[in-house]
Amino acid sequence: MDSPVDSKSSGDAPEVEATGGISPLEHAYDLDEKAKISDYKADAVEAENAEHKMGVLEAVREYPMASFWAFVMSFTIIMESYDVFLIGNFVALPAFREKYGVFDAATNSFVIVTKWQSALQVSGQLGALIGVFLAGPLTSYIGYRWATLTGLMLLNVFIFAFYFAESLPVIFVAQLLEGLPWGIFIANAPAYCSEIVPIKLRAPATQMLQMFWAIGSIIVGAVTYRYNGINHPSAYKIPIALQWMFPTPLAILIFLAPESPWWLVRKGRLQEAAHSVERLGRRSRLNSSETVAMMRRVVELEKSDKEPNHLELFKGTDLYRTLIVCGVYLAQNLTGNLIANQAVYFFEQAGVSTNTAFALGLITSALQMIFVMLSWFLTTYFGRRTIYLWGSGFNTILLVALGVAASVPVTKGTAAATAASLAQASLGLIISVLFTLGPAPASWVIIGETSAIRLRPLTTGIGRASYYIVEIPCIFLGSYMLNPTGGNLGGKCGYVWGATGLLCLITAYFYLPEMKGLSYREIDIMFKRRIPARKWKQTVLDVEDDE
């Protein structure tokens, strides 16, 4: 008689062989999963085809509230922008410099010493660096809405510390605290905006982030321009207090906003996801069950037994996706963005008067907003990779030209010196503006589209963290290069940023794929098939493909 073990082995062997080497239980589970997917795959295909066929205007008509809620979520970026530009302008504000600076005999004026100038610029970014690491797990657990609401309420409290600060160390700590909610906003906004709109609206929805960044700088520019001639604490206290304009109204709107249906599908809350889709679009024009089926299809493709964690971002094809997001974020700091963030101070160091510097800073911000809106059309119709590469190329050329203009030998006080100063100021303005026509807005679209749906909150968080990790030393370097008590390079900093910009351009050419017009299913499959970045545009996938 066979032993029980032998009997079991001989009985199971044919079944295991027949199912390709897996157990009957595993085989049954696999068939069950395929059956479940086939139940809604037809609806998923229908919804994806409908999105592909939509034009931009049709997408706006069918999803009007999605556009509105993307607008609201993007508005949260205005608070980081406002404060970043505020600190950048404070180092050029006479009343602030007289209160917290030291007298510099060489320039016959008060200046904020280099170490504190850099520290103030970097304080909020340090806080935001912590905030983005908190944002991923927090958002994965409680959703985009509640994570953003938490940040808004914290910001209301932290503004008090900044307003009542009477020393540079206290300002540093206050800025660090304010940075915590910024990290949540900047990690959540591009992900949320890209998830609530159809394919054709992903570019303009995510590019609104850059527009609100420009609007924040416009408000700061207008306020500091108004107060730069007033030698009184109100010249910097009022701009600080104006930060309270934003958090509470935004918190009310975010409370009323729908949660991302993709997040709800990830959590298995399908009925709530369908309701969210209906709130984002016109019920009479869309089939919410089909849209949810499309989302389920992608979520099932990415399904894992594990809870999303940061380690997954550095494994397999997710590593490539993470590196793209991080690389695009890094490039924002390495291609002249810091000239835009310190525009007023840059103009002063280029040799123009304080009043003119503030006026040019305001003009720069206004032009940036206009150019961001132009970029909506360029990125939507010409693609992300195309606009990013051409914009980065022009930016690199202009940065080198800035360095050349600053290298021309002139005698101080002569007409030639005035012309050289104006040339540097003009090139600085053009660089700051063109940056918002190409690389900057295209970056937000790439960031919103690249990551896997399952890992999106974590990917955008780690990507922004890389931005801050590189920005912090770049701020110290940028402040040192511009400060008269430091390197005093003025426009010659264009050589440095031109070199780093060229490196970023070459890297993007080889590794940045074109994701224009692709569904999240198609993006997942292209990464899994390891299609070379330069061949994405020519690759066509069947709508029935799942891997």
Buried (B, 14 or more C-beta within 10 A) or exposed (E): EEEEEEEEEEEEEEEBEEBEEBEEEEBEEEEEEEEEBEEBBEBBBBBBBBBBEBEBEEBBBBBEBBBEBBBBBBBBBBBBBBBBBBBBBBBBBBBBBBBBBEEBEEEEBBBBBBBBBBBBBBBBBBBBBBBBBBBBBBBBEBBBBBBBBBBBEBBBEBBEBBBEBEEBEEBBBBBBBBBBBBBBBBBBBBBBBBBBBBBBBBBBBBBBBBBBBBBBBBBBBBBBBBBBEBEEEEBBBBBBEBBEEBBEEBBEBBEEBBBBBBBBBBBEBBEBBBBBBBBBBEEEEBBBBBBBBBBBBBBBBBEEEEEBEBEBBEEEBBEBBBBBBBBBBBBBBBBBBBBBBBBBBBBBBBBBEBEBBBBBBBBBBBBBBBBBBEBBEBBBEBBBBBBBBBBBBBBBBBBBBBBBBBEEEBEEEEEEBBEBBBBBBBBBBBBBBBBBBBBBBBBBBBBBBBBBBBBBBBBBBBBBBBBBBBBBEBBBBBBBBBBBBBBEBBBBBBBBBBBBBBBBBEBBBEBBBBBBBBBBBBBBBBBBEEBEBBEBBEBEBEEEEBE
